[in-house]
Amino acid sequence: EGWIDAITVPEDVTEDGAVVEPAYDAALALSSADAEYATLLTEIPRLMNVDFSPLRGGRPGYATQAEIPQERVDMFGAAFLHYGDLGLVARYVGGEYLGDWRDGEAILSALDPILEDAAVPAVPDGLDGNFGPTISQEDRDHIERILNLQAPAEFNWEEPAQHKAAFLRRGNSPTVAQHAATVTKTLNKEERNHHLMPFPGWVGRFSNTARHVQQTILVKNGKKARLIWNGTAKRYSWEYSMNEVTPTEKEAPITFGYVYLAFCVWLWNLRISYPNEEIYLAFIDISSCFRWPRIAPDLVGAFGFVMGSIYFAANAMVFGSVVSASTWEPFRRAIAALATSYYFSSGLVRQHWSLLQLVQWDSAPGPGVRFARARRCGLNPGVFRDDGTRMATPHFIYVDDNLLADIRAGMFRTLAAAAQAIFTVLGFPAEGVRQCAVALDKWKELFVSYKLVLLGLEFNTREMTVSIPHAYRLEVCALLNDHWHRGRRSFTINEVEALVGKLGRIGQAFRPMYHLMGSLYKSVAFCLNKAEAYKITVSRDFRALLRRSRTAITDDTSSREAREIRFAAQQAARQTHGSKQRFHICRSMREELDFLTTLLNDFSIPLSTFIGHIVPREPDFVAAGDACPWGGGGWSTDLRFWWHMDF
């Protein structure tokens, strides 16, 4: 404040007729440097008089906000001028931005009874003594760390000025401009939910703790466009992406990938214990799960970005960081374990009845309905213990979707336990000040049934199958019929990789698919080799990339050199996979495409797999076989046979 006047010389200073200090208009010199400096000269005096104390107050009607108010941007700019540091501004506004309403001690106390080897004097009232999964001390420590605003677990990086300037000049992905309406709507939603702090755009350049992370738009067929915080974006090997400089060694492990198989195992055991009862399916969507953990206040600028005339400091975890999933994981596991422990708690159904009565139920099975059978084995004993008591229904949370399965009498308790656990960890509803932790719009549309699409697959507990949804099958059929018809003679790598990805998705539910794609896999490998060989012959730069990418990384390799090697490998792979070279559809590939087209277009063949063929089970018998160029044979001591054949 006042420094421009201090260095301004209004007129020449003379001594004995000689000019000893020429006139110097500091404001003019500064404004002529570039447009953003000129903006500072007008914005700083204006913002110095703005009262920013309302930022600490409530926001009535926040949920109906249609656009980011300029008044709010100005107040954040004024707060920045006052404190001179983004972290101090974040601490000043606190409240919803830093999750001040969360009761960390209460959350941790609720988790203590379900810790591994927890020394709990007595079982809490209303809980079964053996109520199911526990959480590790490691997860509890991660939760305590994140609640204390220490996310990510570790971060220490000083960005060179020219590096920061390069990312600012580069801006965002071209897809952002192509989907401007979606971007504006998304940012308004994130800002009103207190996941971003909006500052004037020049803060991104002039704050010493702010940087710009490129934003991009991801568009998938049949789904709305999603704004992505691109933590991997960089143009040159010497540059650093945010994901490269964010350590992961001290982050929580990521384990949600096991959920699909574990859910199938639970369904199988339910059917063992309830052979003649309807097994109902449901799911609960957790709102903005990756956003719930708050970023350390001193790092809100490190994860920030410029969009238009606004600089957004990220006070909530971003979607795209290398630590996004690991920051959410301990909470996901805690909610699942806590919900399981609440299964036998009395009073929860009554407590959450206002939510439960919004749920729609499928009709009860008629007298002609038959249920597929499930056989008991050592690995799958059912859901009753040896003493006849029922196990608590576990909760299978895949990222933000809680997958549930139970009989009708237990589903009410399961839904109520899920709601109680989510609210205990993430906060009870207070929609006047923040969005509900449970996605209420999806809850109101919840249809509890024996057949439901979960994780993009259709589960059917009457037939005990996992199937590909009809809509997805039609999508793949259209791809095969319209783009891979018999009249087609050539293809690009990108086209065949897209097809293999679609068919691979079908293989998750229709296991034989993996054995019907041999020629397609060979074609992808062949095309990649040919594309690489062609690039080697025509591009000196590609040859240099390839040589660099094949350099071994050892303990003696410097971090800069290792980064160059990885970048070269990434760029070489990108150029190879993105090749526009066309390849001929060979005879074996054509035969395979025709067979797959016929198979998928024959809707009398269900694309499904019996759940009993997915879950681990004790075998009824074991058989073995082997072959060589001169003969083959097999045997089974369980079935008492052997055979041999000379070729």
Secondary structure as GFF3:
##gff-version 3
##sequence-region A 1 647
A	DSSP	alpha_helix	3	7	.	.	.	ID=ss1
A	DSSP	beta_strand	13	15	.	.	.	ID=ss2
A	DSSP	beta_strand	18	21	.	.	.	ID=ss3
A	DSSP	alpha_helix	26	33	.	.	.	ID=ss4
A	DSSP	alpha_helix	35	47	.	.	.	ID=ss5
A	DSSP	three_ten_helix	53	56	.	.	.	ID=ss6
A	DSSP	three_ten_helix	62	64	.	.	.	ID=ss7
A	DSSP	alpha_helix	70	83	.	.	.	ID=ss8
A	DSSP	alpha_helix	86	93	.	.	.	ID=ss9
A	DSSP	alpha_helix	95	98	.	.	.	ID=ss10
A	DSSP	alpha_helix	104	111	.	.	.	ID=ss11
A	DSSP	three_ten_helix	112	114	.	.	.	ID=ss12
A	DSSP	alpha_helix	137	147	.	.	.	ID=ss13
A	DSSP	alpha_helix	161	170	.	.	.	ID=ss14
A	DSSP	alpha_helix	174	178	.	.	.	ID=ss15
A	DSSP	alpha_helix	180	192	.	.	.	ID=ss16
A	DSSP	beta_strand	196	200	.	.	.	ID=ss17
A	DSSP	alpha_helix	203	206	.	.	.	ID=ss18
A	DSSP	beta_strand	215	218	.	.	.	ID=ss19
A	DSSP	beta_strand	226	229	.	.	.	ID=ss20
A	DSSP	alpha_helix	242	245	.	.	.	ID=ss21
A	DSSP	three_ten_helix	256	258	.	.	.	ID=ss22
A	DSSP	alpha_helix	259	273	.	.	.	ID=ss23
A	DSSP	beta_strand	279	285	.	.	.	ID=ss24
A	DSSP	three_ten_helix	289	291	.	.	.	ID=ss25
A	DSSP	three_ten_helix	297	299	.	.	.	ID=ss26
A	DSSP	beta_strand	305	307	.	.	.	ID=ss27
A	DSSP	beta_strand	310	314	.	.	.	ID=ss28
A	DSSP	alpha_helix	324	341	.	.	.	ID=ss29
A	DSSP	alpha_helix	348	351	.	.	.	ID=ss30
A	DSSP	alpha_helix	353	356	.	.	.	ID=ss31
A	DSSP	beta_strand	360	361	.	.	.	ID=ss32
A	DSSP	beta_strand	396	398	.	.	.	ID=ss33
A	DSSP	beta_strand	401	407	.	.	.	ID=ss34
A	DSSP	alpha_helix	408	426	.	.	.	ID=ss35
A	DSSP	alpha_helix	440	444	.	.	.	ID=ss36
A	DSSP	beta_strand	447	448	.	.	.	ID=ss37
A	DSSP	beta_strand	451	454	.	.	.	ID=ss38
A	DSSP	beta_strand	457	460	.	.	.	ID=ss39
A	DSSP	beta_strand	465	467	.	.	.	ID=ss40
A	DSSP	alpha_helix	470	483	.	.	.	ID=ss41
A	DSSP	beta_strand	490	491	.	.	.	ID=ss42
A	DSSP	alpha_helix	493	507	.	.	.	ID=ss43
A	DSSP	three_ten_helix	511	515	.	.	.	ID=ss44
A	DSSP	alpha_helix	518	538	.	.	.	ID=ss45
A	DSSP	alpha_helix	540	549	.	.	.	ID=ss46
A	DSSP	alpha_helix	559	577	.	.	.	ID=ss47
A	DSSP	beta_strand	583	584	.	.	.	ID=ss48
A	DSSP	alpha_helix	587	601	.	.	.	ID=ss49
A	DSSP	beta_strand	608	610	.	.	.	ID=ss50
A	DSSP	three_ten_helix	611	613	.	.	.	ID=ss51
A	DSSP	beta_strand	624	628	.	.	.	ID=ss52
A	DSSP	beta_strand	631	636	.	.	.	ID=ss53
A	DSSP	beta_strand	641	646	.	.	.	ID=ss54
###
